[in-house]
């Protein structure tokens, strides 16, 4: 007798800790369960320890619950990315969930720069990303999406895209952003201006925000880019684009501005295929 599974989807967990050892940042804790996996740190001439997170199953399906916890200890500098865009497949009922918790200690630096997420037609996806930012720490967070498989004409046909981005420090909340889009919901003015590629980039730091904003405002990219100051200690950038290359170029320009003006680091080429 064949019995139906209790649930569809898998639970994946990932835990990373970065510490400063002399002049270098090293990974001192790394544990994961599929469908999450971590590649070995990239050997690039950069002050950050660069780690790529991937899902070897090809993407998220309904019922998947992925949980990530990242700790960057005092004085360390970590850069986390993905090798490609994250795909979220059609779901008959259950929602795919991804929860990310970032903890950045005093004087540490963290760059969270994954490629964009692509919810397929019928996909249901809920994401929560929280960051706790210590005194004197700096973070750069990229949260980017496509409206579906745009080249196939499959735009805005996902069942649910629900994204929450929250940053706090010892004094309280720095930013809370909630995006909820459903099939048949509004797409125009005040949402993404009908652009099928969109991103939010948040920079939190105690210095360099003025030059960063000026550099972003002067960026020569084929996308709509706007920058605004947070009530304290940060800036938020919105990017709207008509295609993936334009979004990628805009995100890279903003990230480079943050590296140069805020982190005091050179631009970083991640050598992705």
N, C-alpha and C positions, 0 to 999 in steps of 0.2 A: 504494500500500500504506500502510495506516494502522498505525503502531506505537504501542504503549502507552507512556504517559509513564514516565520512570524512577522517578518518585515522585509521591505526592499531597501537596499542601500547598505553602506558599510560605515563604520566609525573609524576615522583616522585621527591620530594624535601626533603632535610634533612639539618637541621642547628643545630650545637652543639657549645657551648662555655664552656670552662673549666677555672676556677679561683682557685687561691690559697687562702685558708682560714686557717690561722694558719699553722699547720703542714700538712694539708690535701689538696688534690685537689678535687674539687666538680664540678658537672655539674650545671651551672647556666642558661643555655638556651638550650632547647631541643624541636625542632619542626620537624615534618615530615608528609609527605603525601604518602600513598601507591602508588606504591609498594616498598617503603622504610620504615623501622621500626627500632627503637632502643630499646634494652633491658635495663633493670635496671642495673646500674653499679654492677660488680661482687664484692662480699665481700671476697676479698683475702688479705692476709697480704703482701701488696706490697706498695711502695711509690706512684705508679701511680693510677689514676682513670681508671679502666678498663671497657670499654664499647664495646658491641657487636652489630654490624650492620647486619641486615638481610633483605632478600626479601621473605616475607611470601608466595608469589605466586609461589615459586619454582625455579625461574630463569628469565632471560630476554628473551623477544621475539622481533622480528623485529618491529621497530617503538617505542619501549620504549625509553624514554629520562630521565635518572636519574641524578640529580644534588645534590652534597653534598658540604657543606661549614663547615669547622671546624676551630674554633679560640681557641688557647691555650694562655691564658694571661700570663703576666710576672710571672715567678717563678713557674707556674703550671706544672704538669707532667701528660700527658694523654697517654693511650694505647688503640688503636682501632683495633678491629679484627672482624672476621666473625665466625659464628658457624660451617660453612662447606664451601666446594668449591662453587664457583659461576658458574651456568650453563647458557650458552647462546644457545637458541634453534634455529632450522632451520628457516630461513626467506625466504619468497617468493620474496621479493623485498627490503623492508626497512631495514636500518641498526639500530641495537640497540646501544645506545649511553650512556656512563657514563662519567660525568665530575666531578672531585674532586678538590676542592681548599682548601689547608691547609695553615693556617697562624699561625706562631709560634713566639710569642713575645720574647723580650729580656729575656734571662735567663730561658726560658721555655724549656720543653722537650716533644717530641711527638714520639710515636712509632706507625707506620701504618703497621700492620702485618696481613692482610687478608689471608685466604687460597687461593689457586690458582684458576684461571679461566679456565673453560672447554668450548671451543666453539664446539658445535655439528656439524655434517656434514651439510653443507648448511648454517651455521650461518654466520652472518655479524655483526662484533662488532668493535666499535671505542671507545677508552678510552683516556681521557686526565687527567693527574694528575699533578697539579702544587703545589709547596710549596714555601712560602716566609719565610725565616729563619732570625730571628732577631739576634742582637748582643749577643754573649755568649749563644745562644740557641743551642740545639742539637736535631737532628731528625734521626730516623731509618725508612726507607721506603722499604717495600718488594713489588715487582711486579712480580708475578709468574703465569705461564700458563702451561696447558697441550695441546698437539697437537690434542685433541679430546678425544673421549671415547676409550682410547687405548686398554682396555681389550676386546672390541668388534671388534678390528681391524679397527676402524674408525679413523684413524690418517691422519692429514693434508688434510682433506676433507672440511674444512670450506671455505666459500666464501671469507671472509675477516677477518683478525685480524690486527687492526691498533692501536698501543699504543704509546702515547707520554708522556714522563716523563721529567718534567722541574723543576729545583730548582734554586732559586735566593736569594741573600741577598742584603744589602744596597750597596754593591760595584758592583753588577751586577750578571751575570749568573754563577752558580756553575756547573750545568750539564744540558745538553739537549740530550735526547735519543729518537730516533724515530724508531719504529719497524713496518714494514708493510709486512705482508705475505698474499698471495692469493693462492687459489686452483691452483695447477699446477706450482707454483713458486719454486724457489730453496730451498732445505732443507739441504744441506750438508755443506761442509767446508765454514766457515765464517758466517753461519746462526746459527744453533744449533748443528752442527756436527752430524745431524740425530738423536739426542736424543729427545724423545717426551715430555720431561718435562724440563722446563727451567725457570730461575728466575734471576732478577737483584735486588740486595740489595744495597741501598745507605745509607751511614752514613755521616752526617755532624756534626762536632763538632770542638771545639778549643783545645781539649786535648785528649790524650789517643789513637790517631789513630795509632801510631807505635805499641804499644802492641796489639791493635786490629788486625792489619794486620798479626802480627806474630802468634797470636792465630788462625786466620783463616787459614793461610798457613799450620799450624800443625794439622788441624782438621782431624780426622780419620773417614771419611764418604765414602759411596759407590756412590760417584758422583764426577764429575770433578768440582773443585772449584778454581777460580782464583781471586786475589784481586789486585787492582791498586789504586794509589793515584790520586785524582782529582788535577787539577792545584793549587787549594788552598782549605783548610778547609774541606777536606772530602776524602772519599774512596768509590770505587764501587766494588762490588763483583758479579761475574757471577757464576751461578750454572747450570750444565747440568746433567740430570739423565735419567735413563732408565725406572724408575717406580716411582709411587707416593710416596711410603714410603721412597725411597732414596732421592727424592727431599725434602720431609718434614724433614728428618733428617738433611740434609745439611742446609736448611734454619734455622732450630732450632739451629744448631751449630753456624752459623754466628750471629744470633740474640742474643744468649747467650753471645758470645764474645763481641758484642756491649754493651750489658747491663753491663757486668762485667767491661770491660776495659774503656768504654766511659761514660756510665751513672752512674757508681758506684752503680748499683742495682743488686740484686741476680737474678739467672735464674728464669723464670716464667713458671709454668705449668698451662695452661689455662683450664684444665679439660674438654676438648671437648669429645663428645661421640665417 
